[in-house]
Amino acid sequence: MKRVDAVIRPGKLSKVRELLSSIGIREVFVTEIVAFGQQMNRTTLYGDRKYSVDFSPMVQLTVVTSEERVPQIVDKIIEGGRSEEVGDGIIIIASVADVIQIKNGEHEEAASFKEPLLKFSACIEIG
């Protein structure tokens, strides 16, 4: 099993959700986060004043799926999330050792993930 974590711009969420839905992912929960990276120390205008902005609002989503589905999921996230500007986000792919159902304590086998299981972490607003 693999875990695909994507951090994208909030304005790209609708398009990414639409594209993921087109490959069979129907349920979407969103975690709002703030992040900093290459876009650090940028400035923005608010009224007639200039402010330094170190953190950018982003959204994070996580997909647990079979290894075979990862390239298709990554392609859809990139297609929907890309603006070709600094700060578009990142995708992290990691192995999953186990998935346990809370309701009954059963362990899920990798074979049961032929269709992606889309889960999102709890919503935490920072700042």
Summary of the structure (lengths in Angstrom):
residues: 127
radius of gyration: 16.7
end to end distance: 33.9
largest distance: 58.0
contacts: 321
relative contact order: 0.33
helix: 24%
strand: 35%
